[in-house]
Amino acid sequence: MQVMLQIGLVFMQLILLLALSPFIVGVIRKVKARLQCRRGASLVQPYADLAKLFGKQPVISSTTSWIFTAAPYIVFASTVAAGLLMPVFISHTPLNFAGNIIALVYLLALGTFFLILAGLDAGSAFGGMGSSREAIVATLAEPAMILSILAIALTAGSTNLSTIVHQSALLEGMVLAPPAHLMALAAMFIVTLAETGRVPVDNPATHLELTMIHEAMLLEYSGRYLALMEWAAGIKLLVFLTLLVNVFAPWGIATSATPSALATGVAVYVMKVAGLAVIIGVIESMFAKLRLFRVPELLGSAFILALLALVFFYTLRG
Amino acid sequence: MTTLLTVLLACYLLGGLLPLCTSRPSLQSSLAHSSAVAGSTAGIALGLGGLFAAQPLTVSIPSNIPYLTFALRLDPLAAFFVLTISLVGLAASIYAYGYVREFTGHVSVGLLGSLLNGFLLSMTLVVMADNGFFFLIVWEVMSLISYVLVVTEHERPGVREAGLFYLIMTHAGTAFIILTFLLFAQETGSFSFEAFRHPDQRLPEGLRSIAFFTALIGFGAKAGLVPLHVWLPYAHPAAPSHISALMSGVMIKTAIYGLIRVYFDFFEGQFLWWWGFTVLSVGAFSALLGVMYALMEHDLKSLLAFSSVENVGIILLGIGAGMIFHTYGLDELAALGLLAGLYHTINHAAFKALLFLGAGSLLFATHTRNIEQYGGLLRRMPWTGLCFLIGAVSIAALPPTSGFVSEWLIFQSLFLSVQLPTLFLKLMLPIVAAILALTGALAVACFAKAFGLSFLAQPRSPQARHAVEVPVSMRIGMGFLAASCALLGLAPMLVVPLLDRVTAPFTGVTISDKVLAFDGWVVAPVTVEFSSISMPVLAALLVGAGGLGLAIARLLGKGAPARYSRTWGCGLPLTPRMEYTATAFVQPIKQVFETIYQPTVKLEREFLEQSKYFIRHQRFHSHIEPLFEKYVYQPVVTGLLAAAERLRVIQAGSLHLYLTYIFLTLVLLLLWAG
């Protein structure tokens, strides 16, 4: 019975992540459109896009190897697997034991690795350019991410995401250090923008050859392969947003597996990530994309913030 | 056990002698490599036996020479390293059957095979030696054989210089090891390791610190720790590839063995706090600089050699963290750090040897080591490509492969610094964790480059266009190591108990039960509450999610067959010249970290006479400053040469003068003695 319940929860989380991610992408697009005084596409447009792409015949470059066709599945799999490791609407996620926050970060890195390879495989200059830039952005984001995670892990005394979220939600067993929390949050937010290819690091809406990163790597993809890649990008965005809302503001998350708690958990979760998506939409409209060689400064400041969070944590605790 | 040891010695000795008795290269190759295969198989059995044995196997043959006994001791630490050496030795020997064909004609295959056996034997004896004198002898034999192997192709440019550099550095290192042993021997009056282990009276504090540093320098020179790493990227790539695999995969591990033996065994784990911190800092420094230079390297084998510097650094992070925890009496965490370091040791042996064998296959097929000349090889060499990919994913520490498990364990032991009593260390260990994160991310970029630019897109040279897959024996050698990588990654429940037997005597605690929760399905450092991973479940999740993606694509896409077409080249036919090159790929990283790389770019242009808007020739040259060679080694070399120049005054070449020198020395000595 217990096992069935746990398996049920895993599938519920899986379906929620798969179903919600296009919606989040739609929300960001809508917000940007409204801020540009456009009406914008409907919120279900990303779903329609995906369905259409899946139905189309893919065109594969004849210079590619099996890496090119395998990469979309690997990227999709690694992103979904990462999403299943973290608490989404219930603080004790069943697959928590399978990997902590480091495992999540490295699973996403697996996706990045194959994305870089996929960008190189078609042999066009654009793909290589995207891969090369993705490599530097991912490289600079990772130390900041690990440090900010550690700062949070320290407050909960654990690097297991479920434990961190559960303890923050109930405010028990936590060492409260608000400045440390805020700085880690800021660092993590910058990392989120960088890792998910958002303005000011990358612009998901552009196909202008000189500025694209993520889109450049996907340039040769079409049909179902493109659909999987786009969907994986959406899920990755959702994974980062979930991390932000659940680690820094876990209130409302279900702490036990009763139907009412789960219903509240799901509803609150959807509202929180949608709210965060609105914020990202606003930020994307307010800022211009940075030049590539200004990105290190941005990510460097994220690193410093995370380091300060750590220092504050230790000094405040005395 | 003794039988196994005898078999091992006999196989390697026969393998060393038999090939020299015949002159047919094919027979020489079969004899040498079959003996090596048999010897290393016995080595695997011996290593496993030694790990499970209740009592260490000891063999001792006295000799007439004072202080020297031919003592061997197979305790769990030695057994673990015998296992590692033999695993890689087996793969390299199988691989060599096919690979040495490349050398037939211009290098003696028999001598090469014979030296391979000698090299494997000397490494096995190094980790089993139980007498300081004997250790130094086999250590020296190992260094000399590897030197001879490095200069196998001495007619190629740069190989002799690489060999000489290696010879000098390794002997400087040996001098420091001798110094370490002399310090111990001075106190105990014996060169036996048993006496080092249980001295009548301990060394005074100051001498212990000196011994700490001499051991770190002596073994560090062999391991390639920054700043003693400079020889490694020249020497390792110069050797034939299966020898490079052994040198980078296991020979540098004998130095790790030496460090653990001296620190945890001879010092009995009595450390000052800054010893562990020094090891940790050196490790962090080596890891970061190693991977940074690896990224900029376009010679595939040099890239792998620099990456060995990185991985030795990562191993030292585990050992250093273990030492720090041990100082403060946190035995379980000390065992965890040491275990993580050892786990990375065997992982690195497997995947680095695999990658070197892969690089050897590329060299075999294309006769070049330059990544810029590769491209599109995955379609021409699918097996080599797959094996290389497995190695690349492992070394980039991506789940669900072996590198990830050990790096994850090292991360955890660094995070557990929360339990340390001093604020300084509490802050420094997370910073080291951040350096490790940066190293890991750079390694992802580095091996995405190494694999992507070698195997993907279109061939960038005629050699790459005409490459064909390598012979079966070479594929088996690589496949064996690829399978080891997968096993080491997916089955930590088999590896951790073995490693626990190695660390238990040094830390006094067994942590296998705690690290492996839920019947071994979950790896959790010390407590499940702090963190946990489950490699089989992660792998199953990845496969399941991939299957889900496939199912969705089938269901929604109705399985429409793909159409093949050329990549869009902006209206021009796509040529390999449009591809991103290795230089271009790493350009942003070079620019961001320019303080470290100090890149210089030289662009020479020659214009047409008619107009300066049309270029006739263009030469582009970019160069990275090797900081340590320029600022540390160059002044030393210049100083030495200047001193030698001065000393030339006393070398007049006259026999009478030299007799006078001898006479004067004799008089001085007599005066001193009297």
Interface residues (C-beta under 8 A of the other chain):
Chain A: L14 A51 F54 G55 K56 Q57 P58 V59 I60 S61 S62 T63 T64 S65 W66 I67 T69 P72 Y73 I74 F76 A77 S78 V80 A81 L84 L95 N96 F97 A98 G99 N100 I102 A103 Y106 L107 A109 L110 T112 F113 I116 L117 L120 D121 A122 G123 S124 A125 G127 G128 M129 S131 S132 R133 A135 I136 A138 T139 L140 A141 E142 P143 M145 I146 L147 L150 A153 L154 G157 S158 T159 N160 T163 E220 G223 R224 A227 L228 L292 F293 P296 F303 L307 L310 V311 Y314
Chain B: G376 L378 R379 G385 V393 A396 A397 L398 P399 F404 W408 F411 Q412 F415 V418 L423 K426 L427 P430 I431 A433 A434 I435 A437 L438 G440 A441 L442 V444 A445 F447 A448 K449 F451 G452 L453 F455 L456 A457 Q458 F518 V522 V528 E529 F530 S531 S532 I533 S534 V537 L538 L541 L542 V543 G544 A545 G546 L548 G549 L550 I552 A553 L556 G557 K558 A560 P561 A562 R563 Y564 S565 R566 T567 W568 G569 L574 P576 M578 E579 Y580 A584 F585 V586 Q587 P588 I589 Q591 V592
